[in-house]
Amino acid sequence: MIETATPETMGGAKDARMRVRLLFAVAALGAIVLVGLILTMSEANRQRDRALVLQTHSSQVTLLARTLSATTARAEASLGRYVISADNRLGVRYSDLWRRAGDQIDQLDKVTYADSPEQRDRIDALRRAYRQRSAELSLIALSTRYKKNDQALARYYQARESKPLLEINALLDDIIDAERALLTDRTNEALQSVKRSTDAALVLVAFGVMIVLGAIALGWTTVQALGQRGQARAEADSERERAFELERAVAQATAELKQQAIERIATEGKLRQVQKMEVVGQLTGGIAHDFNNMLAVVLGGLELARRNIANPTAALRNIDNATEGANRAVALTRQLLAFSRADALQPAALDTGDLIQGMSDLFDRTLGDAIIVTTVDEGLDWRIWADRHQLENALLNLAVNARDAMEGRGTLTITTSGQRLAGGEIGNCPAGDYVTIAVTDTGCGMAPDVLERVFEPFFTTKPVGKGTGLGLSQIFGFVRQSDGEIVIRSETGSGTTVTLYLPRHTGEAVAQPADEAHAPPVSPTLHRLAILVVEDEPRVLAATIAALEALGHHPIGCGDPCDALDLIAANPGISLVISDVLMPNQTGPELVAQIVAKHPKMAVFFVTGFAGEADGSAEIGDHIVLRKPFTITALERAIATTMAAQSDVGQRRSAAA
């Protein structure tokens, strides 16, 4: 029996096929809804994780910026206390804090490297402002190191409103504000992405309501999403707790570092004292050796003169030899005072080639026979405007450093030349002509990390007790004060070249001061003067009185400055006062101030054995200062100059009246 297809059976098949198709469609829609929900929640999770990472990163950047601000503030405060108290421990603390601020800038640069280009530009600008501020504060620290406290204090107060400082503070605020703004933008972006994902999920939920499998899948996914949100909150709380723990750990580490810094400062102070005593011992031995040689000449000459007293020619020759030995001793003491910064530091036009040639004996005696010193003058005959003793001291320091680098054996080459520089070609030098002095050794050279720190005060690579770390920092300060620049080129194993760039001066060079013992005599005084000599040392007082008597004057001795006014009142004819500077009970400037107040026309000049008593003192004023020991010729010249100056003042007063 054959069945035929009826419209009903055909319709049932169609319905079955339709149901199958609908089943597959429902299954496909369910799968699509499931996949859509999975992708939506994955995107939401990714945005959430990204927001947490960015929040932690921004917190880290903000914390570093605030820590840097606090470090620079503490460094500047330490410098201020160092300028006021001149306590080297505060100077070391300032140096450590300021160097730590530089490290924190590097760390901030690493943290913000992946941020926006604007943040990287701000970090670069912050580093430039930090370097400019470092230069300003280094000058203040060096001025304090040179005992120029007034100048250092003035620079410090002036630097409180300097442009680099304002830029540092403004840049730190900009970095923090920019990081906050960046975090806000990123958070808003994440929220927008999460919102879009949520909207898509709602649409899929609407489809899932119509589809049972889709609804079940959507409900399950929703439960999963709620669980993940709770987990995210827990993770956020954990991160906050971790941040608090990190902050506490940083505070504890900071306290430990402060204690270590205090202990290190105390240790460095003891070390500097030991080094100072060692240097004093070495210097004392050298001075004693040279003075013994000079005293041998003096004593031998005097003894021979006594034995040859019956032969005036031979006795005079022996006395001349003794005088020459004494003059050499005077020159040695003045050279020592100059190198110790106690002598007057006065810039003058100098020929560097002649100056270096004049130091050849000093180089030979200081460096030893195993060091070959070669000088090269390229013949430009250019001059500089600088202080002779500071330049000599700088070159001697460089020579000693080169000797140590060569371990006492090698070749030291000092080359003088000239160069025309463009603006900014070398450091901060403006465009113009510069005299160059290059000191080259054949020593071990320096590694790059050492080369970056050579100008830092108290930094040294020498063993304990062999160096203080102040030589190159002092040379750096001298060159900067002379409007020049210093450049060091060095490679490990290939030696070192230190080049000083000093501005060219077009004036004539100043020759070395002539020895007073060989200076031409002055014209004799026209009349006999009554002179009051105020000197607390009896032997010096007696010698000065004898010298004045030999010059034909009438000296009146005064061993106590408190008696000077009474002696002037008792001797109205006194027209000149010669006073020592440092005396018990009353100083020479204090005494002269009282004398001039009562006797305005009184002529005055000072004598002193230590140049530091007079240099840069406002109390000395325009009065002549005669250095001990002095010759009769020098004393006669000082009297004539003082009386001539007093006569000019009197004539000007009469003309004004």
Residue pairs with C-beta under 8 A, 6 or more apart in sequence:
26 211
26 213
27 213
29 207
29 211
29 214
30 208
30 211
30 213
30 214
30 217
33 204
33 207
33 208
33 211
33 214
33 217
33 218
34 214
34 217
34 221
36 200
36 201
36 204
37 201
37 204
37 217
37 218
37 221
38 221
40 197
40 198
40 200
40 201
40 204
41 197
41 201
41 221
41 224
41 225
41 228
43 193
43 197
44 193
44 194
44 197
44 198
44 225
45 228
47 190
47 193
47 194
47 197
48 190
48 194
48 232
50 186
50 190
51 186
51 187
51 190
52 232
52 235
52 236
52 239
54 183
54 186
54 187
55 183
55 187
56 239
56 243
57 111
58 179
58 180
58 182
58 183
59 243
60 111
61 108
61 111
61 112
61 115
61 175
61 176
61 179
62 176
62 179
62 180
63 247
64 104
64 107
64 108
64 111
65 108
65 172
65 175
65 176
65 179
66 172
66 176
67 104
68 101
68 104
68 105
68 108
68 172
69 169
69 172
71 97
71 100
71 101
71 104
72 97
72 98
72 101
72 133
72 168
74 97
75 94
75 97
75 98
75 100
75 101
75 137
76 137
76 165
78 90
78 93
78 94
78 97
79 90
79 91
79 94
79 98
79 137
79 140
79 141
79 156
80 156
81 87
81 90
82 88
82 90
82 91
82 93
82 94
82 141
82 144
83 140
83 144
83 149
83 152
83 153
83 156
84 153
86 144
86 147
86 149
88 269
88 272
89 265
89 266
89 268
89 269
91 141
91 144
91 145
91 457
92 265
92 268
92 457
92 458
93 261
93 265
94 137
94 141
95 141
95 456
95 457
95 458
96 261
98 134
98 137
99 456
101 130
102 130
102 134
105 123
105 126
105 127
105 130
108 123
108 126
108 175
109 120
109 123
109 127
112 119
112 120
112 123
112 175
112 179
113 120
115 179
115 182
116 178
116 182
118 178
119 175
119 178
119 179
119 182
122 171
122 174
122 175
122 178
123 175
125 167
125 171
126 167
126 168
126 171
126 172
126 175
129 164
129 167
129 168
129 171
130 164
130 168
132 163
132 164
133 162
133 164
133 165
133 168
135 428
136 155
136 159
136 162
136 164
137 159
138 455
138 476
138 477
139 155
139 477
139 480
140 152
140 155
140 156
140 159
141 152
141 457
142 457
142 473
142 474
142 476
142 477
142 480
143 149
143 151
143 152
143 155
143 477
144 152
145 457
145 470
145 473
145 474
145 477
146 341
146 474
146 477
147 341
159 165
201 218
204 214
204 218
205 215
205 218
205 222
207 214
208 214
208 215
208 217
208 218
209 215
268 458
271 464
271 465
272 468
274 465
275 465
275 467
275 468
278 465
287 332
287 336
290 332
291 329
291 332
294 325
294 326
294 328
294 329
294 332
295 325
295 329
296 325
297 321
297 322
297 324
297 325
297 328
298 322
298 325
298 326
298 329
299 322
300 321
300 322
301 318
301 319
301 320
301 321
301 322
301 323
301 325
302 318
302 319
302 322
304 314
304 315
304 318
304 321
305 314
305 315
305 316
305 318
305 319
305 322
308 314
308 315
308 318
309 315
323 517
324 517
326 629
327 515
327 517
330 629
331 515
334 343
334 611
334 627
337 343
337 610
337 611
337 612
338 389
338 392
338 393
339 389
339 392
339 393
339 396
342 610
342 611
342 612
342 615
343 389
343 611
343 612
343 615
344 611
344 614
344 615
345 387
345 389
345 390
345 615
346 387
347 385
347 386
347 387
347 482
348 385
348 386
348 387
348 388
348 510
349 383
349 384
349 385
349 505
349 507
349 508
349 509
349 510
350 383
350 384
350 385
350 386
350 388
350 391
350 509
350 510
351 381
351 383
351 509
352 382
352 383
352 384
352 391
352 416
352 435
352 437
352 502
353 375
353 377
353 381
353 416
354 509
355 388
355 391
355 392
356 375
356 377
356 395
356 414
356 416
356 437
357 375
357 377
358 512
359 392
359 395
359 396
360 373
360 375
362 392
362 396
363 373
363 396
363 399
363 412
364 373
366 396
366 399
366 400
366 403
367 373
367 399
367 400
367 403
367 412
368 403
368 408
370 408
370 409
370 410
371 403
371 406
371 408
371 409
371 410
371 411
371 412
372 410
372 411
372 412
373 399
373 412
373 414
374 411
374 412
374 413
374 414
375 413
375 414
375 415
375 416
376 413
376 414
376 415
376 416
377 415
377 416
378 415
378 416
378 417
378 418
380 417
380 418
380 435
382 418
382 433
382 435
382 504
383 435
383 504
383 505
383 506
383 507
383 508
383 509
384 391
384 435
384 482
384 502
384 503
384 504
384 505
385 482
385 503
385 505
385 507
386 482
386 502
387 478
387 482
390 478
391 478
393 474
393 478
394 474
394 475
394 478
394 479
394 500
395 414
395 437
395 439
397 471
397 472
397 474
397 475
398 439
398 475
398 498
399 412
399 414
399 439
400 471
401 471
401 472
402 410
402 412
402 439
402 441
402 443
402 496
403 412
403 441
404 443
404 462
404 466
404 467
405 441
405 443
405 444
405 445
405 495
405 496
406 412
406 441
406 442
406 443
406 444
407 443
407 444
410 441
410 442
410 443
411 441
411 442
412 439
412 440
412 441
413 438
413 439
413 440
413 441
414 437
414 438
414 439
414 440
415 436
415 437
415 438
415 440
416 435
416 436
416 437
416 438
417 435
417 436
417 438
418 433
418 434
418 435
418 436
418 504
419 433
419 434
419 436
419 501
420 432
420 433
420 434
421 429
421 431
421 432
421 433
421 434
421 501
422 431
423 429
423 430
423 431
425 431
426 434
426 485
426 487
426 501
427 485
427 487
427 501
428 485
429 484
429 485
429 501
432 503
432 504
433 503
433 504
434 484
434 501
434 502
434 503
434 504
435 501
435 502
435 503
435 504
436 499
436 500
436 501
436 502
437 499
437 500
437 502
438 497
438 498
438 499
438 500
439 497
439 498
439 499
440 495
440 496
440 497
440 498
441 495
441 496
442 495
443 495
443 496
444 492
444 493
444 495
445 490
445 491
445 492
445 493
445 494
445 495
445 496
446 454
446 461
446 488
446 490
446 492
446 496
447 492
450 461
451 488
451 490
453 459
454 472
454 488
455 472
455 473
455 476
455 486
456 469
456 473
457 469
457 470
457 473
458 468
458 469
458 470
459 469
460 466
460 467
460 468
460 469
475 486
475 500
476 486
479 485
479 486
479 500
479 501
479 502
482 502
482 503
483 502
483 503
484 500
484 501
484 502
484 503
485 500
485 501
486 498
486 499
486 500
486 501
487 498
487 499
487 501
488 496
488 497
488 498
488 499
489 496
489 497
489 499
490 496
490 497
516 630
516 631
516 633
516 634
517 631
517 633
519 633
519 634
519 637
521 633
521 636
522 633
522 636
522 637
522 640
523 640
524 551
524 552
524 636
525 551
525 552
525 553
525 636
525 639
525 640
525 643
528 552
528 553
528 554
529 553
529 554
529 575
529 576
529 639
529 643
530 553
530 554
530 556
530 571
530 573
530 574
530 575
530 576
531 548
531 553
531 554
531 555
531 556
531 574
531 575
531 576
531 577
531 578
531 639
532 555
532 556
532 558
532 564
532 567
532 568
532 571
532 574
532 576
532 577
532 578
533 541
533 544
533 545
533 548
533 555
533 556
533 557
533 558
533 578
534 558
534 561
534 564
534 577
534 578
534 579
534 580
534 583
534 588
534 591
535 541
535 544
535 557
535 558
535 559
535 578
535 579
535 580
535 583
535 607
536 559
536 560
536 561
536 580
536 583
536 584
537 580
538 559
540 580
540 628
541 557
541 559
542 557
544 555
544 578
544 607
544 635
545 555
545 557
547 632
547 635
548 554
548 555
548 635
549 555
550 632
551 632
551 635
551 636
551 639
553 639
556 567
556 571
556 574
558 564
558 567
560 585
561 579
561 583
561 585
561 586
561 587
561 588
561 590
561 591
562 585
562 586
564 577
564 579
564 591
564 595
565 594
565 595
565 598
567 574
568 574
568 577
568 595
568 599
568 602
574 602
575 602
575 603
575 643
576 602
576 603
576 604
576 605
576 639
576 642
576 643
577 592
577 595
577 602
577 603
577 604
578 604
578 605
578 606
578 607
579 588
579 591
579 592
579 604
579 606
579 607
580 588
580 606
580 607
580 608
581 587
581 588
581 589
581 606
581 607
581 608
581 610
581 613
581 614
581 620
581 625
582 588
582 608
582 610
582 613
583 591
587 619
588 606
588 608
589 606
589 617
589 619
589 620
590 619
592 604
592 606
592 623
593 619
595 602
595 604
596 602
596 604
601 646
601 650
603 642
603 643
603 645
603 646
604 623
604 642
605 623
605 624
605 625
605 626
605 638
605 639
605 642
606 614
606 620
606 623
606 624
606 625
606 626
607 625
607 626
607 627
607 628
607 630
608 614
608 625
608 626
608 627
608 628
609 627
609 628
609 629
611 627
614 620
614 625
623 642
624 638
624 641
624 642
624 645
626 634
626 635
626 638
630 638
